[in-house]
């Protein structure tokens, strides 16, 4: 039996349910291997088609401000300049890559690309939301598109002046973020007409935590919005009935000195570590936010719902890595976690009518960066409506605010921003 958690239909916020699709299958190991190989080939071709070779920019001047990676090296980003109608539009995307919550885990990152700009690749290609092909990324292909490299392990929130001479670890994520933004402002972002701060995973959380500050640094006339892809981590109950994720985030906030970098509108009402959870931060956010997430986000299922600390006997080890190996009781727990997620979304981002969100039910994590799911030839039909019609509805603001959508595959970019009250177009 195969279990598919991706409903093949659309539901609105007022009626949300999960369809479990089962079908008898024979031994398909070989077909799965071929599919995997085909996927890799297609992915490589898409990356090549999108254009690689975007050089890295090292912000050398940041070192004078103490804005450095875990190992003390300067921060970095990749920039592909805009053109034509997009010359004054900016999309700043923050890379993800988890966190380090103690000295040991930070030392493990220190001498890798997650902790040092000297270990980062010198060039990279852009795809998905950062892609340069009009056919694959019609709304942003000619914008100034940036990927900020992630080398601090704190979602760009750390700010500790002291450096332990034994470890030589620098906790300066907030300074890194500010130094990169300052560099982009000097390169023309100060004249932005439209701007988006986005990110994936830890970078998606950073997009929420820095959203209002990002807007405050841009011209008052600029239209600014934020997009969090797989960054809406919830204060969810784990399988042991506790909240192990709160302890984990508390370790990050304490080690990196993040409290002074977190939104004061949240920390004035909550414990600092709770302000690493978007459901509390978004209640007071002023800048419009769009959330892209799965209700069955695989990182959250593995690390929030069933972390190893809450599952000492390993009863969830196989299930959380492959949902087809879950028992009936475990599947019920997985579905209950989704309900926790939706509740956290409704009380957080959903409480502001200027926000929007697209929540699918696929076992996935980070979806906007892939050309294969961002906007392809076989983009999904929504409510028997094809893409051109969706674009028309988007331009004429025919969709209500804060739609909660469930699709088998991903969404059209043109539909994404239809939930906002205003449009970039």
N, C-alpha and C positions, 0 to 999 in steps of 0.2 A: 504493500500500500504506500502511496505517496501522498503527502500532505502539502497542500498549497495554501499559503496564508495571504495570497494576493487576490482579493476579490476582483472579478471582471465586470464591475459595474460601479456606478457613482451613487454616493449617498450624501445628503446634506447634514449640517450640524444637528438638526432636530431628529435625525433618524440614522443612527450609526450601528452597524452590526458587522459581524465577521462571518464570511462564508468559508466553510472548510470543504475543499474539493478533494475527493479521493478517487483514485482510479487504479485498477489492477494493472500491474506491470510485470513483465518478465525480467530476466537478468539483463540489465542495461548497462553493465559496467563499461563495455567497450564503446557503446554509443556516448556514454557520459565522458569518456576520455577523449573521443573525437570532438565532441562539443566543446570541451575545455580547450583543446588545441586550436580549434577553429576560432574560439573567442580570443585567444591570445594573438593569433595571426591578424584578426580583424582589428584588435586594439592597437597593434603595432602599426598597421596601415593607416588607421585613423589618426594616430599621433603624428605619423609622418605627413599625412595630408594636412593636418592643422599647422604644421610648420614648427620644427624644432629650432634649437640654436639661439634661444633668447638669452643673452649674456647676463651673468650675475652682476649686480651692483653692490659693492662693499662700501658701507657708510663709514669711511675712515675717521671722519670728523666726530663721530659719535663717541669715540673713546675718551675724548677730552671731557665729555659730560658724564662719564662713567656708565654709558649705555652700551653694555657688552653682553655677549653670550655667557653661558655657564663657565666657559674656560677663559674668559677675558678677551676673546676675539671680537671684533666689531660686527654689528648686525648686517644683514644683507637682504636684498630683494631682487626680483626680476621685473623689468618694465618693458612693455611693448606699447609704443606711442600710438595715440589715436590719430585719426585723419578725417578730413571732410567734416560732415555734420557732427562727428563725435570728438572733435578736437578739444572741446572744453568739458567733456564728460569723463568721469573717473570711476573706475571700479577697482577697489582695493580689497584684495582677498587674502585672508590670513591662513597660512598653512596649519594643519593639525598635526597631532603626533603624541597624544597622551600627556602625562605629567610626571613629575618626580616629587614625592612627598617626604623623603628622608634623605640623609646624606648618601647612603649606599646607592639608592636609585638615581640620584643626581650625578654621582661619580660614574655610574654606568653610561650615562648619556654624554658626559663631559667631552669625551674624545671621539664622538660620532657626529654625524651631520645634525643630530638633534641637540647638540650642545656646543658646536663650534662651526663658525663660518669657514674655517680652513678645511673642514671635512666635507663641505657641500659641493655638489656638482657645479661646474662653471657655466654650463648652459642647460636649458630645459625647454620643453615644448609646452604650449598651452592648449587646452581643449575644454569642451563643455562650456561653462559660463564664461571662461576666459578665452575661448576659441576665436581665431581670426578669420574664419570663413563665414561669409554672409549667409550662405545656405544653412549652415549648422548653428549659427548664433546670430540671428538677424537683428536683435536689439542692441547687442553690445560689441559686435565684431570690430567696429571702428572706434571704440572708446579707448582711452588710455587705460590699459589693464595691467594690474600689478599683483604679484604674489609675494607677500612678506614671508620670509623664511622664519621658521619657528625653532629657536635655539635656547629658550630659557626654562621650559618645563613648568610654567605657571599660568598659561593662557595670557601671557603678556601683562602680568599684574605685579611681579616682584619688585621690591625696592628696599634692599638692605645695603647700607653703606659699608659696614664692616665686612672684611674678607678674612676667613680663617686661614692663617699661613700654612696649616697642615693640609687642607683640602684644596685651597686655591679655587674655591667655588664662588662664582658671582651670581647673586640673585637680583637681577636688574631688568626683569621683563617689561615693567612699565616704562622704564627709560628707553629700552629698545624700541618699543612701539612709538613713543613720542619722537625719538630721533629719526625714525624712518618717515613718519608723517611730516616732520619738519622738512626733511629732504625733498619729499614729494611736493609740499607746498611751495618750496623754492623753485621747483621745476615746472610750475604752472598750475598746480592744484589750487593755489590761492585764488585763481580766476574761475573755478569750477562753476558750471551752470547746473549740472546734475552730478550727483555722487552717490555711490553705494559702498558701504563697508560690509564685506561678507567674510565668511570663513567656514571651514569644515571641521567638525569634531571639536577638539580643544580650541581651534581657530573659530569655530562657530560659536562657542561659548564666549570667546574674546570679542566677537562682533556684537554680542549683546552687552557685555560689560563695558565696552568702549563706545557704544552707539551714540549716546547723548554728547559725550565729549568730542567725538568726531564731528558731529554737526556744529558744535560750538566753535570749532577751529576754521570753519568754512564761511564764505560770504553769506550774509543774512538772506540774500536773494537766491541762494542755491537751493535746489530741491534735493533733500538728503533722505535716504532710507537705508535700512540695514537688512541683511539676509543671513540667517543662521541655518546652516545645513548640518544636520546631525549634531547640533550643539545644545539642544534643549534637554539637558540631563535633569532628571527629576529626583526629588527627595523621596525616593521610593522605598517601600518596605521590602526587605529581602526574605528569602525562604525560611530563615530562622526567626522571623518576626521582628528583627531589629533594623537598624539603619547604618549598616557598615559604611556606606558611601559617605555619610556625614563625617565619620571619623577620618576617612581618606582625604576628603576635601579640607577638613580641619588641619590635617598635616601639611597640606600645600600652603594654605593661608598663613599658618604659623611659621613655617620654614622660610618662605619667601617674603615675609613681611607684607603680604598683599592687602591688609586691611585698609591702609591709607589710599590704595588705588581703586578699591571697590566703590561702586556708586554710593555716595553718602545718603541718598534717599532710601537706600536699603539698609545700610549698616546702622542708621539711626533708629531702626525699628527691630532689627534682628541680630542674632549672633553673626559675627563676620563670616563664618564658614557657611551659613545658610545663604549668604549672598553670592555663592558660587552656583546656586541653583536658580536657573532662569525664572521659575515660577514665582519667586519672591522679587527678583529684580524688575521683571517686566510690569509689575503692578504699578510702578511709578515712572516708567520710561516715558519720555516725551516724543521721541523720534519714532516714526512708523517702522514697524518690524515685520518681516515675513519669515516664517518658520517653515523649513523643509525638514521633515523627519519621518521616520517609520514608527508606527505604534509598536512594532516588534524589532526595534533597533538592536542589532546583534551585540553591539558593545554593551548596551544597557542590560540586556538579558544576561550576559556573562558576568558583568561586573557590578551591577546594582541589584538585580533580582537574585542572582545566585553566585555571589562572590565566594571564593575559596574559603574565606574566614567563616562564612555562614554555612558552609557545606563541608565540614571536616572529613566526612566519610566518603565524599566524592559521588554521592548519589546523583548529582546533577551534571557530572563531568561530560557524559556522552550527549545528554539531551541539549545542553546549552550550546554545544558545538554543531549539532545536527538535529533539527526539530523532528525529523522522521524517526528518531530514536527515543522520543519522549513517550512516557506512559500516558494513559488517559488522564490520570490525576495531575501529572506534570503539565500537560497541555492546558488543563483548566487553570493552573497557576500562571502559565504564560499569558493566557487570555485575560486573567485578572490583572496582571501587570499592565497590560495595554489599557485597561480601564483606569488604573492609577495614572498612567501617562495622560490620558485624555482629560482627567479631572485636573491634573496639574496644569495642563495647557489652558483649560477653560478659566481657571482662577487666576492665571498669569497673563500670558499674551492675549488670550481670548477676552479678557475683561476690558480691553481697549478697542473700540470699534474701528480705529484707524489701522489696526494690525490685520494681517492675514496669515493663513497657514495652509500648507498642503501636507496632509498626513496620509501616507500610504501604509499598506500592511505587509510590506515585503521584508524578508529577513535580510536587512541591508544596513549600511552605515556609510554616509557621505555619498550623495548621488549627483550633485550639480557639476562635478568636475569631469564626468565621463561623457565623451561625445556620443557614445552608444545609447545613452538614456536621456541626454539633455534635449536633443531635437533631431530625430532621425526620420528617414523616409516613411517608416512605419510607426509614426507617432500615434498614440491611442486616440480613439474616437470617444468623446465625452458626451454622454446622453444623446447618442445618435447624431452628434454634430462633429463635422470634420474641422481640420485646423483652420482653414480659411474663414469659416464661420466664427470660430472662437476668436480669431484676430479681430473680426468685425465687432463682435460683442465686447471685446476688450477696449477697442477704440471708443466705443459708445457707452462705456461704463454700465453695461447691462447686467452685471453680476452683483449680487449683494455682498456686503462685507463679511469677512471671516468665514468663508466657506470651509467646511471640513470635507475633504474629498477622499475617496477610496478608489484606486484604479489598479488594474493588474500590472500595468507598466507605468512609466513615469509620465510627466506632464509636459505640455508645451510651454516654452518660456513666455510666449505671448499671453498665456492664460495666467501665469504666475502673478503678474502685477495687476491683473484685472480686479483683484480684491481690494486694492488700495483706492482710497477716495480720489486721489489725483493721479495723473499719469505722467510719465516722462515724455510721452509722445505728444 
